Amino acid sequence: MTEHIDRDALRKLTGRSGDEELVSYTLLLSEALDQAEARIKAVRDVLDQEAPDPDIATRVRSDMIRRALEG
């Protein structure tokens, strides 16, 4: 997983740098990444339960992760 982005620190930067758009965009990207990682984890958890065969799980996992990221 990725390194956690400190949202409070980014919000504090808004007042200091005056670049609210950049901070806002960074927060949106961070939230989208968190959601994508949560979807990937959920898919992996389900696959671990339903497809214990490693070869099958790997193929199915890559397809499901791709779909989860798309949307």
N, C-alpha and C positions, 0 to 999 in steps of 0.2 A: 504494500500500500504506500501511498504517498505521504510525505511529511505534512503534518497538520498546519494549516494556515491560521494564525491568530487573528480572528476577525476583529477583536477589540483593538488590537494594535493597528490594524489597517484603518479602522474608523478614526483613531486618534491622528493618523497621518493626514486624513482629510482636512482637518483644521490647520495643520502645519504646512502642508504642501500646496493647498489650494487646488489640487488636481483631483477633484471629486469624481470625475468620470473614470479615471484610471483605477481608483480605489474601488468604485462601484463595480467596474468590469471585473476586477480581480476577485471580488466577493462572489459575483455571479459564477465565474469559472470555478471557484472553490466549491460552491454549493453543487454545481453540476457534476463535478468530479466526485464529490462525496456521494451523490445519488447513484452515479454509475458504479462506483465501488460497492455500494450496498446491494445493487441489483446483481452484480457479478458474484458477490458472496452468497446471496440467496440462491442463485442458480447452482453454484458449486455445492451448497448444502443439500439441495434437492437431489442433485446428481449423485452425490456420495451415498445417499439413501437408496436411490432407485436403480443405479447402474454401478454395482460394485466391481464389475469387470473393468480393469484399468484401461484396456484398449478401447472398449466401447465408450466408457466414460470420457476419455480424452477426445474422441471424435465428436460426441454429442456435446460435451462441454464447450468446445471451440465454436460450434454452431450456435449454441444457446447464448454464449457470451456475446458473440457478434450481434445476435438479434437484440439482446438486452441493451447493448450500447447504441443500437440504431433507434431504440425507442420506446 
